[in-house]
Amino acid sequence: MIEATEQISAVERQVGHRTIAAGEARVLTISQRYRTTIDDLWDACTTSERLARWFAPVSGDLVLGGRYQVQGNAAGTVERCEPPASFAATWEFGGEVSWIEVRLAVEADGWARFTLEHIAHVDDQKWAEFGPGATGIGWDLTLMGLAMHMNRGGADTREAGMSWMASEDGRRFVTLASDRWLAANITAGTNEDKARAAASRCLAFYTGAGPG
């Protein structure tokens, strides 16, 4: 099983901005490297059979221009696909549309790096209330699931992952992830007191502790 502190430290996080066709957007970037080939990592991230083992059941057409549906989560359209290096898609959830971009790269000594950018128009009020952890913690949990899958030779780890999330180590993981997104938010220029207040409210939401 993955140790919370080790996994948190293996991930890089960044908060930024980007001007896109639809206007100014906030960008969350999260990245981790895995001891595998880029082709294997691509397969894990782009095939329904592999995604169901560590992420969630995904239906639809995982091809350029195809529509997909993540069970119990977002839907979208694949807008770019350049195997095994990158793909981009809309991320449609809760009546809002954002975008994800995934890049894979070969690193030295048999490692491959996964980098995901989540690009979204977030109004200032919503950002001030919850900060980047609102989506960032969820992506941290996603990369944790991918790490478990890779560490177990591509095995189905979803059930074990869900049990782990309910454990003391899993709860500590969420707290640590919240702390790292808080740090990234402050580094991006957010007032420290406001960033801490937003992180507290976000963590309370994830842990069910009530208003922070």
C-alpha positions, 0 to 999 in steps of 0.5 A: 500500500502507498504511504501518504507522505511518500506519495505527496512528496512524489507529486509536483503542483502549480497554480497559474493563469492562462489566456485561452479563446474563451478568456482568462482561465486558472490552471492547476498543474499536477505531475508525477513520474512512474517507473514504466515506459511511456507506452505503458503509461499511455495505455493506462491513461487512454484505454477503458479497460485500464482506466477502470482498474485504477480511475473509474469506468469510462464509456464512449469513444476514446478517440479524436472527436469522440465523446466520453463519460466517466461513471459518476463524474465528468463527460466531455469530448476528446479535442486532441490526441497525439499518442503516446505524448499527449491528449486534451479534452473538455471536462464537463461537470455540474453544468460547467465546462473546463479542459484537461490536457495530459502530457507524457514524457520519457525520463531517464532510467526507465521512468515516464512522467505524467503531467495534467493541466486542468484549465477552468474559468473560476469566478473570483468568489468561488476561488476565494471560498475554496481555492485550488484544493477544490479540484486539486485534492481530487487530482491528487487522489487520481495520481495516487490511484495511478501510482497504486496501479503501476506499483502493482504491475497494472493490477485492478486497485480501485477497491483497495484504493477506496478502502485506503482512502477511508483509512487513517493514512488516507485521511492524512493524505487528504490533509497533506494534499490540502497543505500542498495546494495551499502552498502552491496558491500562496506561491502563485500570489494569493494573500496568505490569510485568504489562502489559508481560510479557503484551504480550511473550508475546502479541507472541511468539505473533503473530510466532512468536518463541516464549515471551516 
